[in-house]
Amino acid sequence: MSEVGFGAWAIGGDWGETDEVESLAAMHAAVDAGVTLFDTADVYGDGRSERLIGRLLREREESLVVATKFGRRVPLDVSQYTYENLRSWLERSRDNLGVEIVDLVQLHCPPWETYYTPAVFEACERLVAERLVRAYGVSVEKVEEALKAIEYPSVSTVQIIFNIFRQRPAELFFGQARLRDVGVIVRVPLASGLLTGKFVRETRFSPDDHRAFNRRGEQFDVGETFAGVDFELGLDVVDGLRPLLPEGATLAQLALRWILSFDAVSTVIPGAKTPEQARMNAAAANLPPLSAETMERIAELYRARIAPHVHHRW
């Protein structure tokens, strides 16, 4: 599995206008650049993202790994997480993807009570035993959820937000994941684009983009939008990162290379809408390791500017 994967939320919905032809071209460019993991969810564009990945699988000969998620097609209530519902959602994903066996399915940021309901995890184990899916994991919002999830020995992976603006997972969770041989999939690595350095205070997002409609958590966890960081504050801290850029690298590549500096990280899944974005993301894996001085300066910026606002929340 490649160190840099492809996050397919942006090509499904909630990120403004998308074009299916360009979305597919972006995924082909990612494969050409060595990407082998594609992460999606059944609710991204109500299956649109999964169906696009299904097209990709039919058009490529390479061995690709597809991770999807389920559990958000109903209100967030642990009583809905029955074997019957989970199987129904997984069957729909199999149809969308056009595969007999899904490589990885993840509980999609389920409610807190789920982690204290062994029957949900037993239902996922049953799906694996029935060879509908090869492995299962969880996608979480909080470090505490990740730590609780990996108490279940059948959990193979945890997907979590981790980036220069959200550093708490490295404190305890990463070590525990290594001890239990749990894979770590890092999402929102560029803080919804803030860490690309392409935004300014005057930047405006379309009404159907979560960066416009979810800044205060109106639709889902606010930590999914700009990693929970105030937009203007994020812009200020990005300016402090610019002097740290390795020669020839973009700010996005610096942010991705920083994540890959942590041994516990299995893969990072930045999104891409265009072939050029996909190629640039994949190239971050080829950058040399960041210097100790750069790593410490990033840590200092986080402690001084960002941590007081987000560290205790997730």
BALUMDREN-701997 format. One record per residue (C-alpha): residue in one letter; residue number from 1; x, y, z. Coordinates in steps of 0.02 Angstrom, whole numbers. Layout:
BEGIN
+--------+-----+--------+--------+--------+
! residu ! num !     c1 !     c2 !     c3 !
+--------+-----+--------+--------+--------+
!      a ! NUM !      X !      Y !      Z !
...
+--------+-----+--------+--------+--------+
***
This chain:
BEGIN
+--------+-----+--------+--------+--------+
! residu ! num !     c1 !     c2 !     c3 !
+--------+-----+--------+--------+--------+
!      m !   1 !      0 !      0 !      0 !
!      s !   2 !     71 !    168 !    -50 !
!      e !   3 !    125 !    296 !     80 !
!      v !   4 !     19 !    427 !     -6 !
!      g !   5 !   -156 !    370 !    -51 !
!      f !   6 !   -304 !    459 !   -130 !
!      g !   7 !   -445 !    529 !    -25 !
!      a !   8 !   -604 !    527 !   -129 !
!      w !   9 !   -719 !    638 !    -26 !
!      a !  10 !   -686 !    789 !   -136 !
!      i !  11 !   -739 !    699 !   -296 !
!      g !  12 !   -901 !    641 !   -215 !
!      g !  13 !   -972 !    801 !   -143 !
!      d !  14 !   -965 !    939 !    -11 !
!      w !  15 !   -813 !   1020 !    -94 !
!      g !  16 !   -896 !   1127 !   -226 !
!      e !  17 !   -921 !   1084 !   -408 !
!      t !  18 !   -838 !    928 !   -476 !
!      d !  19 !   -820 !    855 !   -649 !
!      e !  20 !   -827 !    666 !   -667 !
!      v !  21 !   -710 !    661 !   -816 !
!      e !  22 !   -579 !    764 !   -725 !
!      s !  23 !   -606 !    666 !   -564 !
!      l !  24 !   -572 !    503 !   -654 !
!      a !  25 !   -420 !    581 !   -739 !
!      a !  26 !   -355 !    633 !   -567 !
!      m !  27 !   -369 !    454 !   -504 !
!      h !  28 !   -282 !    386 !   -658 !
!      a !  29 !   -142 !    513 !   -632 !
!      a !  30 !   -128 !    455 !   -452 !
!      v !  31 !   -107 !    273 !   -506 !
!      d !  32 !     21 !    324 !   -636 !
!      a !  33 !    117 !    411 !   -496 !
!      g !  34 !    119 !    254 !   -389 !
!      v !  35 !    -36 !    276 !   -280 !
!      t !  36 !   -118 !    110 !   -236 !
!      l !  37 !   -242 !    155 !    -98 !
!      f !  38 !   -408 !    241 !   -130 !
!      d !  39 !   -517 !    291 !     17 !
!      t !  40 !   -702 !    333 !      0 !
!      a !  41 !   -869 !    316 !     91 !
!      d !  42 !  -1044 !    264 !     43 !
!      v !  43 !  -1111 !    438 !     80 !
!      y !  44 !   -988 !    536 !    -25 !
!      g !  45 !  -1105 !    600 !   -158 !
!      d !  46 !  -1228 !    464 !   -107 !
!      g !  47 !  -1116 !    332 !   -187 !
!      r !  48 !  -1047 !    439 !   -327 !
!      s !  49 !   -869 !    428 !   -261 !
!      e !  50 !   -880 !    238 !   -246 !
!      r !  51 !   -948 !    221 !   -422 !
!      l !  52 !   -806 !    326 !   -492 !
!      i !  53 !   -680 !    215 !   -405 !
!      g !  54 !   -771 !     66 !   -476 !
!      r !  55 !   -742 !    137 !   -650 !
!      l !  56 !   -558 !    160 !   -609 !
!      l !  57 !   -543 !    -21 !   -553 !
!      r !  58 !   -616 !    -80 !   -718 !
!      e !  59 !   -497 !     29 !   -818 !
!      r !  60 !   -335 !    -16 !   -729 !
!      e !  61 !   -238 !   -179 !   -718 !
!      e !  62 !   -139 !   -132 !   -564 !
!      s !  63 !   -179 !   -209 !   -395 !
!      l !  64 !   -267 !    -68 !   -303 !
!      v !  65 !   -332 !    -64 !   -124 !
!      v !  66 !   -502 !     16 !    -92 !
!      a !  67 !   -560 !     69 !     81 !
!      t !  68 !   -738 !    128 !    104 !
!      k !  69 !   -843 !    176 !    255 !
!      f !  70 !  -1019 !    143 !    316 !
!      g !  71 !  -1136 !    198 !    454 !
!      r !  72 !  -1186 !    375 !    404 !
!      r !  73 !  -1337 !    332 !    298 !
!      v !  74 !  -1447 !    340 !    453 !
!      p !  75 !  -1455 !    457 !    604 !
!      l !  76 !  -1305 !    433 !    718 !
!      d !  77 !  -1382 !    310 !    839 !
!      v !  78 !  -1292 !    152 !    895 !
!      s !  79 !  -1456 !     56 !    886 !
!      q !  80 !  -1445 !     72 !    697 !
!      y !  81 !  -1279 !    -20 !    691 !
!      t !  82 !  -1355 !   -194 !    676 !
!      y !  83 !  -1279 !   -335 !    576 !
!      e !  84 !  -1423 !   -323 !    453 !
!      n !  85 !  -1397 !   -137 !    422 !
!      l !  86 !  -1208 !   -152 !    412 !
!      r !  87 !  -1223 !   -294 !    287 !
!      s !  88 !  -1350 !   -197 !    183 !
!      w !  89 !  -1237 !    -45 !    175 !
!      l !  90 !  -1087 !   -152 !    131 !
!      e !  91 !  -1183 !   -240 !     -8 !
!      r !  92 !  -1225 !    -71 !    -82 !
!      s !  93 !  -1041 !    -22 !    -78 !
!      r !  94 !   -994 !   -185 !   -162 !
!      d !  95 !  -1117 !   -147 !   -301 !
!      n !  96 !  -1055 !     32 !   -319 !
!      l !  97 !   -874 !    -25 !   -327 !
!      g !  98 !   -910 !   -177 !   -436 !
!      v !  99 !   -812 !   -296 !   -324 !
!      e ! 100 !   -850 !   -462 !   -240 !
!      i ! 101 !   -746 !   -422 !    -86 !
!      v ! 102 !   -712 !   -248 !    -17 !
!      d ! 103 !   -532 !   -230 !     41 !
!      l ! 104 !   -570 !   -126 !    196 !
!      v ! 105 !   -730 !    -56 !    271 !
!      q ! 106 !   -727 !     70 !    413 !
!      l ! 107 !   -861 !    122 !    536 !
!      h ! 108 !   -885 !    303 !    484 !
!      c ! 109 !   -859 !    413 !    638 !
!      p ! 110 !   -993 !    322 !    737 !
!      p ! 111 !  -1068 !    391 !    899 !
!      w ! 112 !   -968 !    374 !   1060 !
!      e ! 113 !  -1079 !    235 !   1127 !
!      t ! 114 !  -1026 !    123 !    983 !
!      y ! 115 !   -855 !     96 !   1059 !
!      y ! 116 !   -940 !     22 !   1213 !
!      t ! 117 !  -1054 !    -92 !   1112 !
!      p ! 118 !   -959 !   -254 !   1073 !
!      a ! 119 !  -1103 !   -317 !    965 !
!      v ! 120 !  -1060 !   -187 !    832 !
!      f ! 121 !   -882 !   -249 !    818 !
!      e ! 122 !   -942 !   -430 !    820 !
!      a ! 123 !  -1055 !   -388 !    673 !
!      c ! 124 !   -905 !   -318 !    579 !
!      e ! 125 !   -806 !   -476 !    620 !
!      r ! 126 !   -949 !   -577 !    546 !
!      l ! 127 !   -939 !   -479 !    383 !
!      v ! 128 !   -753 !   -523 !    374 !
!      a ! 129 !   -789 !   -706 !    413 !
!      e ! 130 !   -918 !   -709 !    273 !
!      r ! 131 !   -786 !   -642 !    152 !
!      l ! 132 !   -887 !   -489 !    107 !
!      v ! 133 !   -739 !   -383 !    163 !
!      r ! 134 !   -557 !   -425 !    196 !
!      a ! 135 !   -535 !   -318 !    351 !
!      y ! 136 !   -624 !   -183 !    450 !
!      g ! 137 !   -574 !    -29 !    547 !
!      v ! 138 !   -644 !    132 !    615 !
!      s ! 139 !   -638 !    314 !    564 !
!      v ! 140 !   -638 !    424 !    719 !
!      e ! 141 !   -650 !    605 !    770 !
!      k ! 142 !   -561 !    599 !    937 !
!      v ! 143 !   -402 !    519 !   1005 !
!      e ! 144 !   -505 !    443 !   1146 !
!      e ! 145 !   -613 !    352 !   1019 !
!      a ! 146 !   -460 !    286 !    931 !
!      l ! 147 !   -386 !    219 !   1093 !
!      k ! 148 !   -550 !    133 !   1138 !
!      a ! 149 !   -572 !     60 !    964 !
!      i ! 150 !   -404 !    -28 !    963 !
!      e ! 151 !   -450 !   -121 !   1122 !
!      y ! 152 !   -549 !   -232 !   1003 !
!      p ! 153 !   -417 !   -351 !    932 !
!      s ! 154 !   -507 !   -372 !    766 !
!      v ! 155 !   -493 !   -187 !    721 !
!      s ! 156 !   -362 !   -179 !    583 !
!      t ! 157 !   -352 !      8 !    551 !
!      v ! 158 !   -395 !    177 !    624 !
!      q ! 159 !   -424 !    328 !    514 !
!      i ! 160 !   -393 !    491 !    607 !
!      i ! 161 !   -362 !    675 !    573 !
!      f ! 162 !   -178 !    716 !    593 !
!      n ! 163 !    -86 !    862 !    519 !
!      i ! 164 !     24 !   1011 !    566 !
!      f ! 165 !   -132 !   1090 !    643 !
!      r ! 166 !   -189 !    931 !    734 !
!      q ! 167 !    -39 !    850 !    819 !
!      r ! 168 !   -116 !    766 !    971 !
!      p ! 169 !   -128 !    589 !    897 !
!      a ! 170 !     62 !    577 !    901 !
!      e ! 171 !     68 !    595 !   1090 !
!      l ! 172 !     -9 !    429 !   1144 !
!      f ! 173 !   -114 !    350 !   1009 !
!      f ! 174 !     24 !    320 !    883 !
!      g ! 175 !    126 !    221 !   1008 !
!      q ! 176 !    -23 !    115 !   1057 !
!      a ! 177 !    -66 !     82 !    875 !
!      r ! 178 !    111 !     20 !    844 !
!      l ! 179 !    104 !    -94 !    996 !
!      r ! 180 !    -57 !   -172 !    933 !
!      d ! 181 !     -2 !   -178 !    750 !
!      v ! 182 !   -148 !    -68 !    697 !
!      g ! 183 !   -133 !     28 !    535 !
!      v ! 184 !   -154 !    217 !    542 !
!      i ! 185 !   -238 !    306 !    396 !
!      v ! 186 !   -217 !    494 !    407 !
!      r ! 187 !   -357 !    601 !    336 !
!      v ! 188 !   -380 !    790 !    318 !
!      p ! 189 !   -190 !    804 !    302 !
!      l ! 190 !   -197 !    976 !    223 !
!      a ! 191 !   -328 !   1047 !    342 !
!      s ! 192 !   -458 !   1063 !    204 !
!      g ! 193 !   -333 !   1154 !     94 !
!      l ! 194 !   -271 !   1279 !    223 !
!      l ! 195 !   -101 !   1195 !    222 !
!      t ! 196 !    -83 !   1213 !     34 !
!      g ! 197 !    -47 !   1398 !     58 !
!      k ! 198 !   -163 !   1442 !    -86 !
!      f ! 199 !   -297 !   1533 !     15 !
!      v ! 200 !   -305 !   1716 !     66 !
!      r ! 201 !   -425 !   1810 !    178 !
!      e ! 202 !   -530 !   1857 !     27 !
!      t ! 203 !   -552 !   1675 !    -28 !
!      r ! 204 !   -735 !   1628 !    -42 !
!      f ! 205 !   -805 !   1453 !    -56 !
!      s ! 206 !   -962 !   1400 !   -148 !
!      p ! 207 !  -1120 !   1367 !    -45 !
!      d ! 208 !  -1107 !   1179 !    -76 !
!      d ! 209 !   -929 !   1172 !     -6 !
!      h ! 210 !   -914 !   1120 !    177 !
!      r ! 211 !   -781 !   1255 !    198 !
!      a ! 212 !   -925 !   1377 !    179 !
!      f ! 213 !  -1068 !   1288 !    268 !
!      n ! 214 !   -981 !   1192 !    409 !
!      r ! 215 !   -859 !   1316 !    486 !
!      r ! 216 !   -951 !   1307 !    652 !
!      g ! 217 !  -1000 !   1123 !    639 !
!      e ! 218 !  -1173 !   1157 !    569 !
!      q ! 219 !  -1183 !    991 !    473 !
!      f ! 220 !  -1050 !    878 !    550 !
!      d ! 221 !   -901 !    885 !    666 !
!      v ! 222 !   -816 !   1054 !    647 !
!      g ! 223 !   -648 !    966 !    660 !
!      e ! 224 !   -673 !    902 !    483 !
!      t ! 225 !   -669 !   1080 !    415 !
!      f ! 226 !   -498 !   1165 !    420 !
!      a ! 227 !   -457 !   1036 !    556 !
!      g ! 228 !   -559 !   1143 !    676 !
!      v ! 229 !   -441 !   1291 !    659 !
!      d ! 230 !   -508 !   1467 !    632 !
!      f ! 231 !   -480 !   1512 !    449 !
!      e ! 232 !   -390 !   1678 !    480 !
!      l ! 233 !   -280 !   1603 !    617 !
!      g ! 234 !   -234 !   1462 !    500 !
!      l ! 235 !   -181 !   1585 !    366 !
!      d ! 236 !    -67 !   1673 !    490 !
!      v ! 237 !     18 !   1511 !    543 !
!      v ! 238 !     38 !   1457 !    361 !
!      d ! 239 !    141 !   1615 !    334 !
!      g ! 240 !    255 !   1554 !    473 !
!      l ! 241 !    279 !   1389 !    383 !
!      r ! 242 !    332 !   1462 !    217 !
!      p ! 243 !    515 !   1493 !    267 !
!      l ! 244 !    529 !   1306 !    309 !
!      l ! 245 !    494 !   1245 !    132 !
!      p ! 246 !    625 !   1125 !     62 !
!      e ! 247 !    695 !   1182 !   -104 !
!      g ! 248 !    577 !   1143 !   -246 !
!      a ! 249 !    436 !   1084 !   -132 !
!      t ! 250 !    262 !   1156 !   -111 !
!      l ! 251 !    182 !   1193 !     57 !
!      a ! 252 !     63 !   1047 !     31 !
!      q ! 253 !    210 !    931 !      2 !
!      l ! 254 !    294 !    995 !    161 !
!      a ! 255 !    134 !    958 !    257 !
!      l ! 256 !    122 !    781 !    185 !
!      r ! 257 !    307 !    745 !    211 !
!      w ! 258 !    288 !    802 !    393 !
!      i ! 259 !    150 !    673 !    420 !
!      l ! 260 !    255 !    535 !    342 !
!      s ! 261 !    393 !    574 !    466 !
!      f ! 262 !    294 !    477 !    597 !
!      d ! 263 !    328 !    290 !    593 !
!      a ! 264 !    154 !    244 !    652 !
!      v ! 265 !     73 !    319 !    497 !
!      s ! 266 !     32 !    185 !    368 !
!      t ! 267 !    -33 !    302 !    235 !
!      v ! 268 !    -99 !    479 !    212 !
!      i ! 269 !   -249 !    514 !    100 !
!      p ! 270 !   -251 !    691 !     30 !
!      g ! 271 !   -392 !    731 !    -90 !
!      a ! 272 !   -368 !    787 !   -269 !
!      k ! 273 !   -487 !    853 !   -400 !
!      t ! 274 !   -362 !    870 !   -542 !
!      p ! 275 !   -221 !    763 !   -614 !
!      e ! 276 !    -92 !    894 !   -565 !
!      q ! 277 !   -149 !    893 !   -384 !
!      a ! 278 !   -141 !    703 !   -381 !
!      r ! 279 !     36 !    701 !   -452 !
!      m ! 280 !     98 !    834 !   -332 !
!      n ! 281 !     25 !    742 !   -183 !
!      a ! 282 !    105 !    578 !   -233 !
!      a ! 283 !    274 !    662 !   -257 !
!      a ! 284 !    279 !    711 !    -73 !
!      a ! 285 !    329 !    532 !    -30 !
!      n ! 286 !    490 !    557 !   -127 !
!      l ! 287 !    548 !    709 !    -31 !
!      p ! 288 !    695 !    682 !     87 !
!      p ! 289 !    656 !    678 !    274 !
!      l ! 290 !    632 !    847 !    354 !
!      s ! 291 !    773 !    911 !    461 !
!      a ! 292 !    765 !    906 !    651 !
!      e ! 293 !    765 !   1096 !    649 !
!      t ! 294 !    614 !   1102 !    534 !
!      m ! 295 !    520 !    975 !    639 !
!      e ! 296 !    553 !   1074 !    797 !
!      r ! 297 !    501 !   1239 !    718 !
!      i ! 298 !    336 !   1160 !    663 !
!      a ! 299 !    311 !   1094 !    839 !
!      e ! 300 !    343 !   1267 !    911 !
!      l ! 301 !    218 !   1350 !    794 !
!      y ! 302 !     88 !   1222 !    842 !
!      r ! 303 !    116 !   1239 !   1029 !
!      a ! 304 !    113 !   1428 !   1025 !
!      r ! 305 !    -23 !   1466 !    898 !
!      i ! 306 !   -135 !   1315 !    866 !
!      a ! 307 !   -135 !   1199 !   1016 !
!      p ! 308 !   -228 !   1317 !   1135 !
!      h ! 309 !   -377 !   1312 !   1015 !
!      v ! 310 !   -386 !   1129 !    961 !
!      h ! 311 !   -272 !   1015 !   1061 !
!      h ! 312 !   -395 !    978 !   1202 !
!      r ! 313 !   -545 !    957 !   1086 !
!      w ! 314 !   -496 !    808 !    980 !
+--------+-----+--------+--------+--------+
***
